[in-house]
Amino acid sequence: MPDISLTNITSLAAVSIALSVVAAFLIHWVLYAIAVRVVRARMTPILLPAIFQPTRWLVVLFALGAGVQPLELGPRVESLWSIGSKMLFALLAGWLLLRVLRAVRQMIESHSDISAEDNLKARQRHTRVRILYRIAQSMIAVLVIAMVLIAIPGVRSIGVTLAASAGLVGLAVGAAAQPALKNLIAGIQMAFSEPIRLDDVVIVEGEWGRIEDITLTFVAVRIWDDRRMVVPVSYFLEKPFQNWTTRTSDLLGTVFFYVDPAADVGRIRDAFVDAVKANSRWDGRVAILQVTDHRADALELRGLLSARNAGIAFDLRCEVREAVMDFLRMQMPEALVRSRHRLEPGEGFEQWAPPTRPSAAAE
């Protein structure tokens, strides 16, 4: 008779759990279908698919709790279920929060086109969202781990004991983790002060590159030759560096020419301006050629030109330099730098010629 009773209880528990799971799937399907119709269309493709799996298993967990509660499974089984359900709830809740965070980040980034020419606002949003997203990720991970540990009575008591006697151990760990904490705090500060943003053009350690990624501890800079320079976040708060796109991506470029002191600067200036205006990379703002220095053998001419961003400015400088040098070579060869020597009366080129060896007939 006891065997039959135990069998009946086990069968009842199995049926109750099965019905709870089936009911949970049906309830979740109905709620999800209602949410798809109610939530605004622009949020549906990103947010709802992101939370589908976590919410389904949360509903299943709640349904299992409701189905198991009326059953008398014994103190040991009930204790294990209580601990296990709390741990599962912490993990599923953390999973749901991470999915929601990721969906929110994708929605914000989808409305900020970082590939546009005037992308300052978009880069600000992308940078701030990415840093805050990673901060929130870390906080959720710590919170979930804490909730899982608190759900286990033995571990919870050990944690309280360790916290009470943490003194010197805490100081030692804090000293060892100082560099990591320093970069972490710098990453949080960077999210609001924004000395750099994603896709900013910077000069770091003498290298030209673009900000490719920003994390809580390091920044990846993509250098012009596709190498990556990995720099601690604290570097950008403690050391000077050049940021060419802090306020706007518009940039002035310089091109230097060295010509003969007797050259007609006016003609060269006209050729420079014509070359700039004929180039489609020019943004129409600045095209100026000035004499910036006078040396013993040459004049230094500096050309200023403007472009929409640093990459276009570099190409524009190269093309204008080539066009002006072609003009000088073909139209004004007299403007190219030459070395001069003044011959005094009575001097000739004979004294500059190398000595000739006497022929055999003369010998």
C-alpha positions, 0 to 999 in steps of 0.5 A: 500500500505505501508503494501505491501511495508513493507511485500515485504521488509521483505520478501526480507530481509529474502530471502537475509539472507537465500541465504547468509547462504546457500552460506556461508555453500557451500563456507566453505565446498569447502574451507575446502575440498581444505584445506584437500587436500593441507595441509600436512597430519600430520597437517590435523587430528588435525588442520583442525577439530579444526578450522572447526566450528569457520571458518564456523560461521565466513564465515556465519557472513561475508556472512550475512554482505554482504547480509544485507548491500544492504538492507535498514533496518532503522537506528535502525536496522542497528545500532543493526546489527553493534553492534551485528556483532562486538560482534559476530566477537570478540567471533568467532575470540577468539574461532578460536584462542583458537582452533588453540592454542589447536591444535598447543599444541596437535601437539607439545605434540604428537611429544614429548613422555613424557613416554620414559625413556630418556624424558628430552627434551620431558618434557621441551617441554611439560612444556614450551608449557603448560605454554605458552598455558595458558598465551596465553589463558588468553591474548585471553580472555582479548582481546575478552572481551575488543573487546566486550565491545568496540563494545557497545558505552555506555559501551565504554564511561563508560570504558573511564570514569573509566580509567580516574579516576582509580587512587586510585581504581587501587592502591587498586585493585593492592595491593589486587591482589598482591599475584595473580600477583606475582604467575602469573609473577612467572609462566611466569618466570618459562616457560623460567627458568624451575626450574621444568618440568612436571614429574620431581621428587622433594622433597617438604616440605619433601615429595617425588613426581612428578610434575603432572601439572603446571599452571600460579598460582600453581603446583600440585605435585603427592606424592608417596601415590597418594595424591596431594600437591598444591604449589604456583608457586612462591614457586619454585622460592623463596624456596629451594627444591630438583629436582632429574631429572633436567639434567637427570632421571638417579639416584644413590641410597644408601643402608645401612647395619650394620654388626659386626666389625669382619665381612668379608667385602669382602664377603659381598661386593661380595654378594652386587655386585652379587645381583645388577648385577642379578637384571634387574632394574640395568642400568649397571653403578654403584655398589659399597659397602664401609665402611663409618663409624665404631661404637662401636658395628657395621660397617656401609656399604654404597652401591651405585647403579644406575638406570634409574629413581627414581622409578626404583632406589627405587625398586632396593634398596629394592630388593638388601637390601632384597637379601643381608640380606638373604645372611647374615642370611643364609651364614654369620650369624656371620656378624650380629650385636651382643652385647659383654660382657667381663667376668673377671677371676672368673666371671660367668654367675651365677651373670647375672641370675635372683634370684631364689625363694627358694622351699617349701621343703627348707623352 
